[in-house]
Amino acid sequence: MKFETLTSKTVVVPGENIDTDQIIPARYLKSISKDGLGEGLFRDWRYNADGTPKPDFPLNKPEAKGAQILVAGDNFGCGSSREHAPWALLQSGFRAVISTSFADIFKGNSLKNGLLPVIVPADAHAELLASPGAVVKVDLASQTVTLPSGRGVKFPIDSFAKQCLLDGVDELGYMLQQDQAIRAFEAKRVGSVNTLA
């Protein structure tokens, strides 16, 4: 799915160092399918032992419904590597996560699966933390987040990952788009090898 611009209200989960086991508990890792992982997102924080929702958890509040941007604390996605973490976020409807920093493996897994990790400066992050439910715009082409105050802030992203997100493809999809160029190169290479023989 292409990612160009996203305008959405936010859900704020402010804790720092939220690890992948909190994002999606290990008991959900038995599946190789993405289907149904959304119900496991923050499972131990969102639900009581009897399965009833905890009304004070941000994702369980009525105003969170339909939000596609999660605002998280610093060092989001630390801990063990599990691709299920971005899968669970995507299955729950999130397309972007905004923080001051992300664990490298989580960030890489997110980008490869169509979830945009957005790193903003501390002052912009503070504004977002103080404004749960506010509408934010993320423009990938210009690498800009428009905050609730109307101020735009730039965010970094790897150029290859950016292009894949804009095109709506993963790394394999990107390579498949180059099929004709690869075939032309191989035909030329094979022809030059035959000439040398």
N, C-alpha and C positions, 0 to 999 in steps of 0.2 A: 504494500500500500504506500503510495507516494506521500511524502511529508513536505509540504510547502509552507503554508501558514496555518497556525492553530490559534483560535481565539476561544478561550474557555474560562470558566470560573475555576478556582483552585481549591484543593483540599490540603490542609497543613498538618503534617505529622512531624513535629519539631525536634524530636530526640536526635542527639548526635550518635554517631557510630552504630547506626541501625544495621545489623548484619543480615546476611542472606537467610539465616535460619529463622529470623523474625519475619522477614519478608515472605518466605515460603518454608514452613517447617519441613524437616527431613522426611517425615512420613509421606509427603506428597511426591517425593522424588522417584517413586517406583514406576511412575508413568512416563512413557516417552511421547505421549500425546499432550498437546497444549490444552485440549478441551477439558473444561472443569477446573482448571488451576486457579481461576479467579476466586472461587469460593475458599481457597486456601490462603489467599493473600492476607497477611497479618493475622492469621487464624487465631493464634493464642492471645493476641491483644484484642481482637474484635469480638470474641465470643466467650461466654462462660463455659464451664465444664459440661453443662447440660445442653450446650449448643445454642442457647439463647443469646442474641446480640447484646453487647454492652452499649447502652445508649449514649455514654459519654465518649466513646471512641470516635474520632473524626470521620471515618468512613461510614459510620452507622447513622450519622446525623442526616436529617432530611435534606438539608442544603447541599450535601455532598453528591446527591444523585445527579448523574450526568457530567460530573467534573472529569476533565481529561488531562488536567495538569496537577501533579503532586508536588508540593513544596516540602522538602525534607531537610533535616539537620545535616551538619557537616559530616563528611566521610560516609556517605550513604552507600550501602551495598558492600560493606567490608565483610570479612570472614571467608568462609569456604566458597569455592567457585561452583556456581550452579546456574545453568542457563534457565532453569525453571523460574528464577526470580524475575527477570524481565518478562518471561512468558506470563506469569501470574499478574503482573501489572498491566500488560496489554490485554489479557483476558478480562480484566476488571474495567477496561475502557480507557486506561491512561495511555497517552501518546508521548508525554514528556514528563520528566522529573527535573525540578530545579533545586539546586543546592550550591553550597560554596565549594564542595569537592566530592568526588566519588572514588571508590576503590577502583583500581585500574581494570581488574578482571570484570567486575560488574559493568563498568563503562563500556568495555569492549563487547561484552555479550549483549548489552542493550543496543548498541549501534548496529550490530549484525542482525538484530531481530526487529528493527524498526521503531525502537523506543529511543527518544532523543534525550540524552542527559545534558542539561544546561547548567553551566557553571557561571554564577554571577558574583560580583563583589559583595563584601560583607554588608555594606550599607543598603544595597538593593535587596539582599536576602532578608535583612531586618525589616524592611518595608513589607515584604511578602509574608513573613512570619506574623506580622502585626495585623494582616488583612486577610484572614481566612475567608474564602468564598468570593474574594474580589476577582474581577475579570482581568485576565492577562492575555497579551498577544505575543506569540512566538513566531518570528519570521526567519525561517531557516536560510533563505537566499541571502538576506542581509546580515544574518547572524545577530539579530536584535530581539530583545525582550522589551515589550512596552509594559511598564509597571502600572499599578492602579493610579498613581499620581500623574500618569501621562509621560513620564520620563522614559526614554529609551536607553537601554544598556546593551553593550556588545557582549557576545560570548564566543569562546573559542571552540573550534571543531576541526578534526582532521579532514583535509580536503577530499580524500577518497571516500570516507564515510559519508560526508556531506553529499557528494554526488550520488552515491548509492541511495540515500534517503530521498533525495529530490527525484530520482528516477523510479523509486519504489522497487528496488531490486536488492538482493543480497550479493555477496561476493561471487557466488556461482552464476547468478543471474547477470551480473556485470560481464563476466567472461563470456557467457553465451551471447551477449549482445555484440561481442567482437568476432563472431563466427566468420564473417566474410573476410575480415582482415587477417585472421589466423589462417584461413584456408589459402588466401593469396600468398601469405608469407611462406607457408609450408610448400606450396607449389613451386615458388621461386627457389626455395632452399633445395628441394629435391632436384629441380632442374639443374642447379649449379653443381650438385654432387655428381649427377649423371655426366655432366660435361667434363668434370675432372677425371672420371673413370675412363 
